[in-house]
Amino acid sequence: MIADIEKDAAGRMQQAVDYAREDLATIRTGRAHPAMFSKLNAEYYGAPTPLQQLATFTSPDARTMLITPFDRSSIGAIEKSIREADLGVNPSNDGNSIRVVMPQLTEERRKEYIKLAKSKAEDARIVVRNARRQAMESLKKSEKDGEISKDDLARAEKSVDAQTKKFTDQIDDLLKHKEQELLEV
């Protein structure tokens, strides 16, 4: 019973950390990387399709991303998707591939991205704290119903608190790493 509650809480906390990792990867730094395009979809034969399923991504240099579609007829849709996404880039199309050159980040834009990263990290921390709260409520209900003892409740609460700290520390580390990337010129 206690193990199930702890396992469920840990699973939800891990999902929050994984989502935060993916979400922070989409924030643009000064370097080009395929994760920037991971949440973008292009209209392909009437269905929104993730760009990773439509093209290959290569980075010839630190600030350029070369996107080569598997089907050349999708090049316009991919270009439109990138243009409409608020990435601060302007894709250019040569008929076979799309070249995206990342402009240098200004100090002001870096600060905006850091604020955005902090906001995304705080959202993930909130999910972790909500998982903790739900686990604590389940444990207290189990104790009230007589399924577990007060000592078991105290041990389980300490364990859930330790898990919460572990996962919030992981989110803080992700944020710290992203801030370092953003401040790197």
N, C-alpha and C positions, 0 to 999 in steps of 0.2 A: 504494500500500500504506500508506504513512505517512499520506497525506491521508485515507484511509478510516478509519483508526484514530482520527485526530484528530477527524474529522467525527462519528463514532459517539459518541465521548466527549463532544463539545460538545452533541450532541443530547440525550444522557441528562442532562447537567448542566442544560441549558435546561429540560427537563421537570421537574427537581427544583425549579428556581426558580419555574416556573409553578405547580407544585403548592403550593409554600410560599406564593405570593401568594394562591391560592384558599383555602388552609387558614387563613391569617392573617385573611383577610376575614371568615371565619365567626365569629371571636372578637368578642363584643359589646363595643362601646364605649358611651359615653353617648348616642350618636345612633342613630336607627333607620335601617337600610339593608337593602335586599332580599338582599344577600349573606349575611346571617345565616341565611336560610332556604334557601340554595342546596343544602345537603346533606340536606334533609329530604324524606321521601317520605310520601305519604298513600295509603291503600288505596282504589283507585278501580276499581270493577267487578272486584274480585278481584286486581288487580295493583298492586304498589307503583309509584306514579307521582310524579316530582319535582313539588314544589309550583309551580315556575315554569311547568309545563305545565298546571296546573289553575286558575291565578288570575293576576290582575294585582296588582301591589304599588305602592301610592302612599304618599307620606309627607306628610300635611297639615302636620305640624310636626316639629321636630327629634327629639322623643321618641315619636312615634306612627307606627305603620305600619298602613295600611288595606289589607286583603287582600280582593279581590272575586273570587269564583270565577266561572268561565265557566258552570259548571253548578251551580245552587243545591243540587242533591241531594248534592254533594260537600262542602258546608260543614261537616258534622259530622266527616267524616274529616280535613279540613284542620285543624279546631280541635283534634281529638284528637292529631294528629301534632305540632302546635306545643306542646301541653300536655305531651306525653310527652318531647319533646326537652328536654334540660337547658339551656334558654336563660335561665332565671330570669325568665320573663314569664308572665302569665296572660291568654290571649286571651278576648275577649268577643264574643259572636255576637248580631247583631240580626236575623237571618233572611235578610238580603241580603249582608252582608259581615262580616268579622271584624276587630275593632279590637284591636291589640296596643300597649299603652302600656309603654314602657321605664321601669322605675324608675331613680331616680338610683343610680349606683354608689357603694358605700361604699369607703373607702380600702382596707379589707381585701380586698374583692372585686377592686378594681383591681390589687392586688399579686398576687392569684391569677391573674388574666388575663395579667399580665406574665410570670409564671412559665410559664404555658401557652404563651404566644407564644414565649418563649425555647426551650422544649422542642421546639415545632414547627420553629423555625428550625434548631435543632441537628440534628433528624432530616433536614432538607433538606441541611444541610452534610455529614452522613454519606453521603447518597446521592451528592453531588458527589465526595467523597473516594473512595468506592467506584468511581465511574466513572473517576477518575484512576488508581487502583490497577490496574484492569483494563486501561486503556490502556497503562500502563507495562509490565505483564506481557506484553501483546501485542507491544509494541515490543522488549522484551528477547528475547522468543522469536524474533522476526523477525531480530534481530541475531545470535542464537546459531545460527539456521539458515542464516545467510550471505545473507539476502535484502537486508539493509541494512548500511551500514558503521557504524563506531563514531561517526564525525562526524555522520552522519544521525541516529543514535540520540540523540546529545547535543542536536542541534538540536530534534528531535521532543520530547524530554523537557522542554526549556525551553518549548516551545510549549504542551505539555499543562499544565505548571505555571502558565503565564500564563493559560490558559483557566480553570484551577481557581481561581486568585486572583480573576479577573474575576467568576466566578459566585458565589463565596463572598462577595465584596464586595456583589453585588446582594442576596443573602440578608440580609446585615448591614444594608443600607440599608432593606430591607423591615421588618426587625425594629425598627430605630430609629424608622421612621415610625409603626409600630403602637404602640410604647411612648409616643411623643409623643401619639398619639390617646387612649390610655388614661389618661394623666396629665392630659390637658386636662379642666378642670372646667367 
